[in-house]
Amino acid sequence: MSAGLFEKFEEKFENLVASEMTKANIPGASVALLKDGQVIYARGFGARSLKDNLPATPQTLYGIGSCTKSFTALAVMQLAEQGKLDVRDPVGKYLPFKLGSEDNPITIHHLLTHSSGIPNLGGAETTITRMNDIYEKFIPMSSFEDLMLHINSASEEVAAKPGKRFFYLNEGYTLLGEIVEKVSKLKFEDYIKEKILNPLKMSRSTFLKEELEKDADVMTPYFAQSKEGTVKVTPAVHPFHKFIYAPGGLISSVMELTNYLTANMNNGVFEDARILDSSSSLEEMHKFHIEDESLRSYYGIPARLGYGYGWAIVEDFLGHKLVCHSGSTGMSSAQLSFVPDLKIGVAAAANAGSTPEPVLLSALVSLMGKDPMKEIPFFEIQKKLGMLEGTYESYKGMLKISVVKKGGLLYLESKEKFMEMSAPLIPETEKIEDFKFYIIYETGDKMPVEFVVSPSGKIDLYVERNRLHKL
């Protein structure tokens, strides 16, 4: 395996990135590709700031959102190695936390793996909207006491016993940040800087607004809002707030993040620095602790998916374990992915709410010597869905129906007097190439919808009693 394998794919990769940025209304993005501890590719795309059309670079600083969670988990594991805490300790040992029961308590391990049984409580969303002057819910959420009241009042929301079900819980990582502070006797942001960022030579990475304002190569975050079919991209404000730090507040560049990926793929060692004393601690972070199908919506990979400590785990990614995490604050995002046994990884970030995950994984697939267009289902699915988009007419134009793509679904739309509708096309099977779908009537009944593609490429659409031809 060599970097040369990616060079053959480089132009196609860059076109894919640019295309997905256009589709997703992403002003700027940066990508770095890593192999055997060396950066073999890095570049910026688009604008880090639209106002002055400043280009994004590999050094541009972005808010990396939930990619921060693995840094928080790493801090917990460092303290565990020092004997200052145990991941099996009840959360209530360190904080005034009242959820769970004495005979089956919610532990640090459960917070690390999102297996506490507590569903999303909306704390992160509340904080982010307030930082951007969007006041929709006036929940008391300003002090630590407010936070604990909000969490402890949710006893009726607990949906499963600890360890039995995955619920992605930002508040759980906020609590882990508080535990790091209590045990280390350092502010969370100071601990991460002193014990992780500095050893990894991530000197520009920060949680603090005052440090970011001193830097020249910084993203402007953007909200992309859709209204009446038009998307408007507007500047936003990164959520500098203590409640966001541990679950999603770190700001970094893809170049500095490659140092972090190197340490994760090298038993916790980067150059002359070691961030964990035992490789078993890192193995525990990268271990498949709990399975969860909901992660498929983020990664779209036909394999067993689960969660470790601050990392999502794909058990079989073309025969290898993939360790990854996406992150988004709604106006900035990032993606970290690596294949430990092959020592290849990718770091990406954007100044909008999402990064194109399948496109980024395609770079790793190319380094494996495989064709991403064939190995990653996303590309074939998008190609087939795109083929079906368009306008269809029945015999002599008596009926006209449009097939349009919205998000990840095709919609059947018609303004005809006798068939007015706008309904999502739901696949009958997991094989999109079957071209068999259905829509739901207001009565709850299913109506089959089928596309038939002829050898010559002509497409017919069958809806109820009607046969329509693609124009």
C-alpha positions in Angstrom: 0.0 0.0 0.0 1.4 3.4 -0.9 0.4 7.0 -1.1 0.6 6.6 -4.9 -2.7 4.8 -4.8 -4.4 8.0 -3.6 -2.6 10.1 -6.3 -4.6 8.1 -9.0 -7.8 9.1 -7.2 -6.8 12.6 -6.2 -8.5 14.5 -9.0 -11.7 12.6 -8.7 -11.6 13.1 -4.9 -11.3 16.8 -5.2 -14.1 17.0 -7.7 -16.3 14.9 -5.2 -15.4 17.3 -2.4 -16.3 20.4 -4.5 -19.5 18.8 -5.7 -20.7 17.8 -2.2 -19.8 21.3 -0.9 -22.0 22.8 -3.5 -24.9 20.4 -2.8 -24.7 21.0 1.0 -24.1 24.8 0.8 -20.6 24.5 2.5 -18.6 27.8 2.1 -15.2 26.3 3.1 -13.6 23.0 4.0 -10.2 21.6 4.7 -8.9 18.0 4.4 -5.7 16.1 5.4 -4.9 12.5 4.7 -2.5 10.6 6.8 -0.4 7.4 6.3 2.2 5.9 8.6 2.3 9.1 10.6 3.0 11.3 7.6 0.6 13.8 6.0 0.4 12.7 2.3 -2.3 15.1 1.2 -3.7 18.4 2.6 -5.6 21.3 1.1 -8.4 23.7 1.6 -11.5 24.2 -0.5 -13.6 27.3 -0.8 -13.7 30.2 1.6 -13.1 30.3 5.3 -14.8 33.7 5.2 -17.3 34.7 2.5 -17.2 38.4 3.3 -13.6 38.8 2.1 -13.5 35.6 0.1 -10.5 34.4 2.2 -9.5 30.9 1.2 -9.7 27.9 3.5 -6.3 26.3 4.1 -5.1 23.1 5.9 -4.2 25.4 8.8 -7.6 27.0 9.1 -9.2 26.6 12.6 -12.7 25.2 12.8 -15.0 24.2 15.5 -14.8 20.4 15.5 -18.0 19.7 17.4 -18.4 16.2 18.8 -15.0 15.1 17.6 -14.1 16.7 20.9 -15.6 13.8 22.8 -12.6 11.5 22.2 -10.4 14.2 23.8 -12.7 14.2 26.8 -12.6 10.4 26.9 -8.8 10.4 26.7 -8.6 12.8 29.7 -10.8 10.4 31.7 -8.5 7.4 30.7 -5.4 9.4 31.7 -6.9 10.0 35.1 -7.9 6.3 35.4 -4.4 5.3 34.6 -3.2 7.5 37.5 -5.7 5.8 39.8 -7.6 9.0 40.4 -10.9 7.5 39.2 -12.3 4.2 37.8 -14.6 4.1 34.8 -16.9 1.8 36.8 -17.4 4.4 39.5 -20.9 5.8 39.8 -21.3 9.3 38.4 -22.8 10.2 41.8 -19.5 9.6 43.5 -18.2 12.8 41.9 -21.2 14.9 41.1 -24.7 15.6 42.6 -26.2 13.3 40.0 -29.5 11.6 41.0 -30.5 9.5 38.0 -30.3 5.8 38.0 -30.6 3.5 41.1 -28.2 2.6 43.9 -28.3 -1.1 43.0 -27.6 -0.4 39.3 -26.0 3.0 39.1 -25.1 5.0 36.0 -21.3 4.9 35.8 -18.5 6.9 34.1 -18.4 4.0 31.6 -22.0 4.5 30.7 -21.5 8.2 30.0 -18.4 7.4 27.9 -20.3 4.9 25.8 -23.7 6.8 25.6 -25.2 3.7 27.3 -26.7 5.5 30.4 -30.3 4.9 29.1 -30.9 8.7 29.1 -32.1 10.1 25.8 -31.1 13.5 24.5 -32.2 16.2 27.0 -31.6 19.2 24.7 -28.9 20.9 26.8 -26.4 21.4 23.9 -29.1 22.7 21.5 -30.3 25.2 24.2 -26.8 26.5 24.7 -25.9 26.8 21.0 -29.1 28.7 20.1 -28.6 31.1 23.0 -25.0 31.8 21.8 -26.6 32.8 18.5 -29.4 35.0 19.8 -32.1 32.4 18.9 -34.4 32.4 21.9 -37.0 29.6 21.5 -37.0 27.9 24.9 -36.3 29.7 28.2 -35.1 26.7 30.1 -32.9 27.7 33.1 -29.4 26.8 31.7 -26.7 29.2 32.8 -25.0 27.8 35.9 -23.8 24.4 36.9 -26.7 24.2 39.4 -29.1 24.9 36.5 -27.5 22.1 34.5 -27.8 19.6 37.3 -31.4 20.6 37.9 -32.2 20.1 34.3 -30.6 16.6 34.3 -31.9 15.4 37.6 -35.4 16.5 36.8 -35.4 14.0 33.9 -35.9 10.8 35.9 -39.1 10.1 34.0 -37.2 10.4 30.7 -34.8 7.5 31.4 -35.7 4.9 28.8 -33.5 1.9 29.6 -31.3 0.4 32.2 -27.6 1.3 32.2 -25.7 -0.5 29.5 -28.8 -1.8 27.6 -29.4 0.9 25.0 -27.5 3.5 23.1 -28.7 7.1 23.4 -26.3 9.8 22.2 -26.1 12.2 25.2 -24.2 15.4 25.0 -25.1 16.2 28.6 -23.2 13.0 29.6 -20.0 14.4 28.2 -20.6 17.7 29.9 -20.7 15.7 33.2 -17.5 13.9 32.2 -15.8 17.3 31.8 -17.0 18.3 35.3 -15.5 15.0 36.6 -12.2 15.7 34.9 -12.1 19.2 36.6 -13.0 17.8 40.0 -10.5 15.0 40.0 -7.6 16.8 38.3 -8.3 20.1 40.2 -7.7 21.9 36.9 -10.2 23.7 34.6 -11.3 21.3 31.9 -9.9 23.5 29.1 -6.6 23.9 31.0 -6.3 20.1 31.6 -6.9 19.3 27.9 -4.3 21.9 26.8 -1.7 20.8 29.3 -2.1 17.1 29.2 -3.1 16.5 25.5 -2.8 19.5 23.2 0.7 20.6 24.2 2.3 17.2 24.1 0.8 16.6 20.7 2.1 20.0 19.4 -1.5 21.2 18.8 -0.5 24.7 20.0 -3.2 26.6 18.1 -6.1 24.3 19.2 -8.3 25.9 21.8 -11.6 26.2 23.6 -11.2 29.9 24.3 -12.6 32.9 22.4 -9.7 35.1 23.4 -7.2 32.7 22.0 -9.1 32.2 18.7 -9.3 36.0 18.2 -5.5 36.2 18.2 -5.2 33.8 15.2 -5.2 35.0 11.6 -6.4 31.8 9.8 -9.8 31.2 11.4 -13.1 30.1 9.9 -16.3 32.1 10.0 -19.1 29.7 11.0 -22.2 29.7 8.9 -25.8 28.5 9.3 -27.5 27.2 6.2 -31.3 27.7 6.5 -33.8 26.6 4.0 -37.0 28.6 3.5 -39.6 28.1 0.7 -37.1 26.2 -1.4 -34.3 28.7 -1.0 -31.2 28.2 1.1 -29.7 31.2 2.8 -26.2 31.0 4.3 -25.7 33.4 7.2 -22.7 34.0 9.6 -23.1 32.5 13.0 -21.3 32.5 16.4 -19.2 29.6 17.7 -20.7 28.5 21.1 -17.9 29.5 23.5 -19.5 28.1 26.7 -18.4 25.7 29.4 -21.4 23.4 28.9 -20.2 22.9 25.3 -16.5 22.4 26.0 -16.4 18.7 26.8 -19.0 17.4 24.4 -18.1 19.6 21.4 -16.2 22.8 22.1 -12.7 22.3 20.7 -11.4 24.4 17.8 -8.6 22.9 15.7 -7.1 22.6 12.2 -6.9 19.4 10.2 -3.1 19.6 10.3 -3.0 19.6 14.1 -5.7 16.9 14.2 -3.3 14.6 12.2 -1.0 14.7 15.2 -3.9 13.4 17.3 -4.7 10.7 14.8 -1.1 9.6 14.7 -1.1 9.2 18.5 -4.3 7.1 18.2 -2.7 4.8 15.6 0.6 4.6 17.4 -0.3 3.2 20.8 -0.7 6.7 22.2 2.7 8.0 21.1 3.4 11.1 18.9 7.1 11.8 18.3 8.6 11.9 21.8 5.3 12.4 23.6 3.1 9.7 25.1 -0.5 10.6 26.0 -1.4 7.2 27.6 0.9 5.0 29.6 -0.7 1.7 28.5 -1.8 0.6 25.1 -4.6 -1.2 26.8 -6.2 2.1 27.7 -6.3 3.1 24.1 -7.6 -0.3 23.1 -10.5 0.3 25.6 -11.3 3.6 23.8 -11.3 1.9 20.4 -13.2 -1.1 21.6 -16.8 -2.0 20.5 -18.7 -1.5 23.8 -22.3 -1.1 22.6 -24.0 -1.6 19.3 -26.3 1.0 17.7 -28.1 1.1 14.4 -28.8 4.8 14.6 -25.1 5.5 13.8 -25.8 4.2 10.3 -27.6 7.5 9.5 -24.2 9.2 9.9 -21.9 6.6 8.3 -24.2 4.6 5.9 -21.9 1.6 6.1 -23.3 -1.9 5.8 -21.5 -3.3 8.8 -22.0 -3.7 12.5 -21.7 -0.2 14.1 -21.2 0.7 17.7 -19.5 3.0 20.2 -16.3 2.9 22.2 -15.0 5.7 24.5 -15.6 8.9 22.6 -15.3 7.1 19.2 -17.7 5.4 16.9 -16.6 1.9 15.8 -17.3 0.2 12.5 -16.5 -3.5 13.0 -15.9 -4.5 9.4 -14.9 -1.7 7.0 -13.8 -3.7 4.0 -12.2 -6.3 6.3 -10.7 -3.8 8.8 -11.9 -2.0 11.9 -12.7 1.7 11.3 -12.5 4.2 14.2 -14.3 7.4 13.5 -16.3 10.4 14.8 -18.3 13.2 13.2 -19.0 16.5 14.9 -21.2 19.5 14.3 -22.2 22.6 16.2 -24.8 23.4 13.5 -22.5 26.0 11.9 -19.2 24.2 11.9 -18.3 20.6 11.6 -15.5 18.0 11.4 -14.8 14.3 10.7 -12.0 12.1 12.0 -11.6 8.6 10.7 -8.8 6.1 10.8 -8.0 2.4 10.2 -5.7 1.4 13.0 -4.1 -1.7 11.5 -3.3 0.0 8.2 -2.3 3.3 9.9 -4.3 5.4 7.5 -6.5 8.3 8.5 -8.4 11.4 7.4 -9.1 14.6 9.2 -11.6 17.1 7.7 -13.5 20.2 8.8 -15.9 22.7 7.4 -17.5 26.0 8.3 -21.0 24.7 8.0 -23.2 22.1 9.7 -21.8 18.9 8.0 -18.9 17.3 6.3 -19.4 14.9 3.4 -18.6 11.6 5.3 -18.8 9.1 2.3 -16.5 11.4 0.2 -13.9 11.5 3.0 -14.1 7.7 3.5 -13.4 7.3 -0.2 -9.9 8.6 0.3 -9.2 5.8 2.8 -10.7 3.3 0.5 -8.4 4.4 -2.3 -5.4 4.0 0.0 -6.5 0.4 0.5 -6.1 -0.1 -3.2 -9.9 -0.4 -3.8 -12.3 1.6 -6.0 -14.4 3.9 -3.7 -17.1 4.2 -6.3 -17.7 0.4 -6.0 -17.0 -0.1 -2.4 -18.9 2.7 -0.7 -22.7 2.2 -1.2 -23.4 5.9 -1.1 -22.0 6.6 -4.5 -24.0 3.9 -6.3 -27.2 4.9 -4.4 -26.8 8.5 -5.3 -26.2 7.6 -8.9 -29.3 5.5 -9.1 -31.5 8.0 -7.2 -30.2 10.8 -9.5 -31.1 8.7 -12.5 -34.8 8.5 -11.4 -35.1 12.3 -10.8 -37.1 14.2 -13.4 -40.5 14.7 -14.9 -42.7 11.9 -16.0 -45.8 12.0 -18.3 -48.6 9.6 -19.0 -50.1 8.8 -22.4 -50.5 12.0 -24.4 -49.4 14.1 -21.4 -52.7 13.5 -19.6 -50.9 13.3 -16.2 -47.6 14.8 -15.2 -45.6 13.8 -12.1 -42.2 15.0 -10.9 -39.6 12.9 -8.9 -37.4 15.2 -6.9 -34.7 14.6 -4.3 -34.9 16.1 -0.9 -32.3 15.2 1.6 -31.7 11.5 1.3 -35.1 10.7 -0.1 -36.9 10.9 -3.4 -40.3 12.5 -3.4 -43.2 12.0 -5.7 -44.8 15.4 -6.5 -47.9 16.3 -8.5 -50.1 19.3 -8.8 -52.6 17.6 -11.0 -56.3 18.1 -10.0 -56.9 14.3 -9.7 -53.6 13.4 -8.2 -52.2 16.3 -6.1 -49.5 15.0 -3.8 -46.0 15.5 -2.3 -45.0 12.2 -0.7 -41.6 10.5 0.1 -40.8 7.4 -1.8 -39.9 4.7 0.7 -37.8 1.8 -0.6 -39.5 -1.7 -0.4 -36.2 -3.4 0.2 -32.6 -2.4 1.2 -31.6 -2.8 -2.5 -32.2 0.5 -4.1 -31.5 -1.1 -7.5 -34.8 -2.9 -7.3 -36.4 0.5 -8.0 -39.5 -0.6 -6.0 -40.9 2.0 -3.5 -44.2 2.9 -1.9 -45.9 6.0 -0.6 -48.4 6.2 2.3 -52.0 7.3 1.8 -53.6 9.5 4.4 -55.5 6.4 5.5 -52.2 4.8 6.4 -52.4 2.3 3.5 -49.4 1.7 1.2 -49.4 2.5 -2.5 -46.7 0.7 -4.6 -44.5 2.8 -6.9 -42.2 1.1 -9.3 -39.6 2.3 -11.8 -38.7 0.1 -14.8 -35.4 0.9 -16.6 -35.2 -0.6 -20.1 -31.9 -1.8 -21.6 -31.8 1.3 -23.7 -32.0 3.5 -20.6 -35.6 4.7 -20.9 -37.4 4.9 -17.6 -41.1 4.2 -16.9 -42.9 5.0 -13.7 -45.9 3.0 -12.5 -48.2 4.7 -9.9 -51.5 3.1 -9.0 -53.2 2.5 -12.5 -50.9 4.9 -14.3 -47.8 4.3 -16.5 -45.7 7.4 -17.0 -42.6 7.9 -19.2 -39.6 10.0 -18.1 -39.2 13.0 -20.4 
